[in-house]
Amino acid sequence: MQLPSFLRGGLVSPFTLRKLGVLGMNARNVHYIARYNDRDKYPIVDDKLNTKRAAKRYRIPVPELIAAFDTQPSRGRVMAVIEPLQQFVIKPARGSGGKGILVITGRDGDDYLKPSGNRVTAMDIQRHVSNIHSGLYSLGGKPDRVMIEALVDFDPVFDRYSFEGVPDIRVIVFRGFPVMAMLRCSTHASDGKANLHQGAVGVGIDLSTGRSCHAVQRGVRIEQHPDTEMPFSDLVVPDWVDLVRLAASCYEMTGLGYLGCDIVLDRKRGPLLLEANARPGLAIQVANGIGLRTRLEHIESMDLEQLEKNVEERVSYSMDYFAAKSPA
């Protein structure tokens, strides 16, 4: 089947993009983010520590927080926290786009090991913590808080769908209804990070079944992982209903009408909310091979009674209406 031009990296007219149901950045910013996301709710998602506190109130599972530093910590305090740990994650509370996240998966003598096997010294960690606190990775470059989290015990189902890193699932939620989902798989090109702009693979996921339906890398459709050669046609996300339910619950937790929920799968705990985003990107459309605008407009067309569904009802509705077989 011939792919739409916007999936092949070709030039497409605005009229054609609209006909394909593709949502552009200006329309996203004006018609959805500005209209449905109250500014006073942004601190809940723009600060990952605030997100964790809100998630705890709403009983939404998140990765374990080991320590947090509001001010520039001394070397002794940081080293005392990580000394007994074999694995951990250091991240900025107000970082964006995956910047400033340091993942440690093991130790070798006095050094720490990244997923790629590269070594990190204690001095490197101290420098990284200092950079986070100074605001190097934060929104607006403002001084930031440092978080140390336990490394998620990732579900092995994704072992061959990612390289030197672990994938996460992004779900777009609009007015409480999940409308589109994708799996982001790290590659050698993306340096083990699940960032599509850096070369990670985006895999569109059928909302009804949790099965892969489309996959792209750098805007080009692919059939298998570029490093592991694992075919995406066999991919099924486990605990799918629980995962979509978690994403839908973030509507009540954040009060945001348009948001992206990033979720990881823990081997024992199941789906965990990694973070929520008030300004989710639009690459999810390319990963799925369909436009987002048509789905958003469908939710907007609902009457008040339809919109007042509970989480279970919203999930059931979305999984049925936005199934891969749907013309939407």
C-alpha positions as CSV (number, residue, x, y, z in Angstrom):
1,M,0.0,0.0,0.0
2,Q,1.3,3.5,-0.9
3,L,2.0,5.5,2.2
4,P,0.8,9.2,2.5
5,S,3.6,11.6,1.6
6,F,3.9,13.0,5.1
7,L,5.0,9.5,6.1
8,R,7.6,9.3,3.4
9,G,9.2,12.7,4.2
10,G,7.8,14.4,1.1
11,L,6.4,17.9,0.7
12,V,2.7,18.0,1.3
13,S,0.3,21.0,1.0
14,P,-1.7,22.2,4.0
15,F,-4.9,21.2,2.3
16,T,-3.7,17.6,1.8
17,L,-2.5,17.4,5.4
18,R,-5.9,18.6,6.6
19,K,-7.6,16.0,4.4
20,L,-5.4,13.3,6.0
21,G,-6.5,14.5,9.4
22,V,-2.9,15.6,10.4
23,L,-2.7,18.0,13.4
24,G,-0.1,20.7,12.9
25,M,1.8,22.5,15.7
26,N,0.0,25.8,15.5
27,A,-3.4,24.1,15.6
28,R,-2.2,22.0,18.5
29,N,-1.0,25.0,20.4
30,V,-4.0,27.2,19.8
31,H,-7.0,24.9,19.6
32,Y,-6.0,22.3,22.1
33,I,-3.2,23.2,24.5
34,A,-4.3,26.9,25.0
35,R,-8.0,26.0,25.0
36,Y,-8.0,22.9,27.2
37,N,-5.0,23.3,29.5
38,D,-5.3,25.8,32.2
39,R,-2.0,27.5,33.0
40,D,-2.4,27.0,36.7
41,K,-2.3,23.2,36.2
42,Y,1.0,23.2,34.5
43,P,3.1,22.9,37.7
44,I,1.6,19.5,38.2
45,V,3.3,18.1,35.1
46,D,6.2,20.5,34.5
47,D,7.8,19.3,37.8
48,K,8.2,15.5,38.1
49,L,8.2,15.7,41.9
50,N,4.8,17.4,41.8
51,T,3.7,14.7,39.4
52,K,4.7,12.0,41.8
53,R,2.9,13.6,44.7
54,A,-0.3,14.0,42.6
55,A,0.0,10.4,41.4
56,K,0.2,9.2,45.0
57,R,-3.0,11.0,45.9
58,Y,-4.8,9.4,43.0
59,R,-3.2,6.0,43.6
60,I,-1.4,6.0,40.2
61,P,1.7,3.9,40.4
62,V,5.1,5.6,39.6
63,P,8.8,4.5,39.8
64,E,10.1,4.6,43.4
65,L,11.7,7.9,44.5
66,I,14.9,7.3,46.5
67,A,15.9,10.9,47.2
68,A,15.4,14.5,46.0
69,F,17.6,17.6,46.5
70,D,15.9,21.0,46.4
71,T,19.2,22.8,46.7
72,Q,22.7,22.1,45.5
73,P,23.7,19.0,47.4
74,S,27.2,18.4,48.8
75,R,29.2,15.6,47.2
76,G,28.9,13.6,50.5
77,R,25.1,13.7,50.4
78,V,24.8,12.5,46.8
79,M,27.4,9.7,47.3
80,A,25.8,8.6,50.5
81,V,22.5,8.0,48.7
82,I,24.0,6.1,45.7
83,E,26.8,4.2,47.5
84,P,24.6,1.1,48.3
85,L,22.9,1.1,44.9
86,Q,23.8,-1.0,41.9
87,Q,21.2,0.6,39.7
88,F,19.5,4.0,39.7
89,V,18.4,7.0,37.6
90,I,19.3,10.6,38.2
91,K,17.0,13.2,36.5
92,P,16.0,16.8,36.6
93,A,12.6,17.5,38.1
94,R,11.8,20.1,35.4
95,G,13.6,18.6,32.5
96,S,12.0,18.1,29.1
97,G,12.6,15.9,26.1
98,G,14.6,13.3,28.1
99,K,17.4,15.8,28.6
100,G,19.6,15.4,31.7
101,I,18.5,11.8,32.5
102,L,21.4,9.6,33.6
103,V,20.7,5.9,33.8
104,I,23.1,3.6,35.8
105,T,22.6,-0.1,35.3
106,G,25.7,-1.5,37.2
107,R,29.0,-0.9,39.0
108,D,32.6,-1.8,38.2
109,G,34.9,-1.0,41.0
110,D,34.6,2.7,41.7
111,D,32.9,3.4,38.4
112,Y,29.3,3.3,37.4
113,L,28.0,1.7,34.1
114,K,25.5,3.1,31.7
115,P,23.2,0.8,29.6
116,S,25.7,1.1,26.7
117,G,28.5,-0.2,29.0
118,N,30.2,3.2,29.1
119,R,31.8,4.1,32.4
120,V,30.8,7.1,34.6
121,T,33.0,8.2,37.5
122,A,31.9,9.7,40.8
123,M,33.2,13.0,39.6
124,D,31.0,12.7,36.4
125,I,28.0,12.1,38.6
126,Q,28.8,15.1,40.8
127,R,29.2,17.3,37.6
128,H,25.9,16.0,36.3
129,V,24.1,16.8,39.5
130,S,25.5,20.3,39.5
131,N,24.4,20.8,35.9
132,I,20.9,19.7,36.8
133,H,20.7,22.1,39.7
134,S,22.0,25.0,37.7
135,G,19.2,24.6,35.2
136,L,21.1,23.3,32.3
137,Y,18.3,20.9,31.3
138,S,15.2,22.6,32.8
139,L,12.4,24.5,31.1
140,G,13.5,28.1,30.8
141,G,17.0,27.4,32.2
142,K,15.8,28.0,35.8
143,P,17.5,26.3,38.8
144,D,16.2,22.8,39.2
145,R,15.7,20.0,41.7
146,V,17.6,16.7,41.4
147,M,15.8,13.4,41.7
148,I,17.2,10.0,42.3
149,E,14.9,7.1,41.3
150,A,15.0,3.4,41.5
151,L,15.6,1.8,38.1
152,V,12.5,0.2,36.8
153,D,12.6,-3.6,36.6
154,F,11.4,-3.6,33.0
155,D,9.2,-6.2,31.5
156,P,11.4,-8.6,29.4
157,V,8.8,-8.7,26.7
158,F,10.5,-5.7,25.1
159,D,14.1,-7.0,25.4
160,R,14.5,-7.4,21.6
161,Y,12.5,-4.3,20.7
162,S,15.0,-1.9,22.2
163,F,18.8,-1.4,22.1
164,E,21.0,-0.2,25.0
165,G,17.9,1.2,26.6
166,V,14.3,0.6,27.5
167,P,11.1,1.6,25.6
168,D,8.2,3.6,27.0
169,I,4.6,4.0,25.8
170,R,3.2,7.4,25.0
171,V,-0.6,7.8,25.2
172,I,-2.4,11.0,24.1
173,V,-5.4,11.7,26.3
174,F,-8.0,14.3,25.3
175,R,-10.8,15.3,27.7
176,G,-10.1,12.1,29.5
177,F,-10.3,9.8,26.4
178,P,-7.2,8.0,25.2
179,V,-7.0,8.9,21.5
180,M,-3.7,7.5,20.2
181,A,-0.7,5.5,21.5
182,M,2.8,4.6,20.5
183,L,5.8,2.6,21.8
184,R,9.1,4.4,21.6
185,C,12.1,2.0,21.2
186,S,15.7,3.1,21.7
187,T,18.3,2.3,19.1
188,H,22.1,2.6,18.7
189,A,21.5,5.8,16.7
190,S,19.5,7.3,19.6
191,D,22.2,6.4,22.1
192,G,19.8,4.2,24.1
193,K,17.2,6.9,24.5
194,A,13.6,6.6,23.5
195,N,13.7,10.0,21.7
196,L,12.3,9.8,18.1
197,H,14.2,13.0,17.1
198,Q,17.5,11.3,18.0
199,G,16.8,8.1,16.0
200,A,14.5,6.0,18.2
201,V,11.8,4.0,16.6
202,G,8.2,5.0,17.0
203,V,5.7,2.1,16.9
204,G,2.0,2.9,16.5
205,I,-0.1,0.8,18.8
206,D,-3.7,-0.2,18.2
207,L,-5.8,1.2,21.1
208,S,-8.1,-1.8,21.0
209,T,-5.6,-4.6,21.2
210,G,-2.2,-3.2,22.2
211,R,-0.7,-4.7,19.0
212,S,1.7,-2.8,16.8
213,C,0.2,-1.5,13.6
214,H,2.9,0.7,12.1
215,A,6.6,1.6,12.8
216,V,8.9,4.4,11.7
217,Q,12.4,5.6,12.2
218,R,13.3,9.1,11.2
219,G,10.0,9.4,9.3
220,V,10.6,6.2,7.2
221,R,8.5,3.1,7.7
222,I,10.3,0.0,8.8
223,E,9.3,-3.6,9.5
224,Q,11.9,-4.6,12.1
225,H,14.2,-3.1,14.7
226,P,17.3,-1.7,13.0
227,D,19.7,-3.2,15.6
228,T,18.0,-6.4,16.9
229,E,16.2,-7.2,13.6
230,M,13.1,-8.2,15.7
231,P,10.0,-7.8,13.5
232,F,7.5,-5.3,14.9
233,S,4.6,-7.4,13.5
234,D,4.9,-9.7,16.5
235,L,4.8,-7.0,19.1
236,V,1.9,-7.0,21.7
237,V,2.0,-4.7,24.7
238,P,1.1,-6.7,27.9
239,D,-1.3,-5.4,30.5
240,W,-2.7,-3.2,27.8
241,V,-6.1,-2.4,29.4
242,D,-4.5,-1.5,32.7
243,L,-2.0,0.7,30.9
244,V,-4.7,2.6,29.0
245,R,-6.7,2.9,32.2
246,L,-3.7,4.5,33.9
247,A,-3.3,7.0,31.1
248,A,-7.0,7.9,31.2
249,S,-6.8,8.4,35.0
250,C,-4.2,11.2,34.5
251,Y,-7.1,13.4,33.3
252,E,-8.5,13.6,36.8
253,M,-5.0,13.7,38.4
254,T,-3.8,16.7,36.3
255,G,-7.0,18.5,35.3
256,L,-5.5,18.9,31.9
257,G,-7.7,18.4,28.8
258,Y,-4.9,17.7,26.4
259,L,-1.9,15.7,27.6
260,G,0.6,13.0,26.9
261,C,1.3,10.2,29.4
262,D,4.6,8.4,29.3
263,I,4.3,4.9,30.8
264,V,6.7,2.1,31.4
265,L,6.1,-1.6,32.2
266,D,7.6,-3.0,35.4
267,R,8.1,-6.8,35.6
268,K,6.3,-7.0,38.9
269,R,4.3,-3.8,39.3
270,G,2.9,-3.5,35.8
271,P,2.3,-0.1,34.2
272,L,4.0,2.9,35.9
273,L,3.5,6.5,35.1
274,L,6.9,7.9,34.1
275,E,5.7,11.5,33.5
276,A,2.9,13.5,32.1
277,N,3.3,16.3,29.5
278,A,1.1,19.3,28.8
279,R,2.7,19.8,25.4
280,P,3.1,16.4,23.9
281,G,4.7,16.3,20.5
282,L,3.1,15.3,17.2
283,A,5.4,12.5,16.0
284,I,2.9,10.0,17.3
285,Q,0.9,10.7,14.1
286,V,3.8,9.5,12.0
287,A,4.3,6.5,14.2
288,N,0.7,5.5,13.7
289,G,0.5,6.4,10.0
290,I,-2.7,8.4,10.7
291,G,-3.6,12.0,11.7
292,L,-4.6,13.0,15.2
293,R,-7.0,15.9,14.3
294,T,-9.9,13.7,13.3
295,R,-9.9,11.8,16.6
296,L,-9.7,15.0,18.6
297,E,-12.6,16.5,16.6
298,H,-14.7,13.4,17.3
299,I,-14.3,13.9,21.1
300,E,-15.1,17.6,20.7
301,S,-18.3,16.7,19.0
302,M,-19.6,14.8,22.1
303,D,-22.4,16.2,24.1
304,L,-22.1,16.8,27.9
305,E,-23.6,13.5,28.9
306,Q,-21.1,11.5,26.8
307,L,-18.2,13.5,28.2
308,E,-19.2,12.7,31.8
309,K,-18.2,9.1,31.6
310,N,-16.0,7.6,34.3
311,V,-12.5,6.2,33.6
312,E,-13.7,2.7,32.8
313,E,-16.3,4.0,30.4
314,R,-13.9,6.3,28.6
315,V,-11.3,3.6,28.2
316,S,-14.0,1.2,26.8
317,Y,-15.3,3.8,24.4
318,S,-11.8,4.7,23.1
319,M,-10.7,1.1,22.7
320,D,-13.8,0.4,20.6
321,Y,-14.1,3.6,18.6
322,F,-10.4,4.2,17.9
323,A,-9.5,0.5,17.1
324,A,-7.3,0.1,14.0
325,K,-10.3,-1.1,12.0
326,S,-12.0,2.3,12.6
327,P,-11.9,4.7,9.6
328,A,-11.0,7.5,12.1
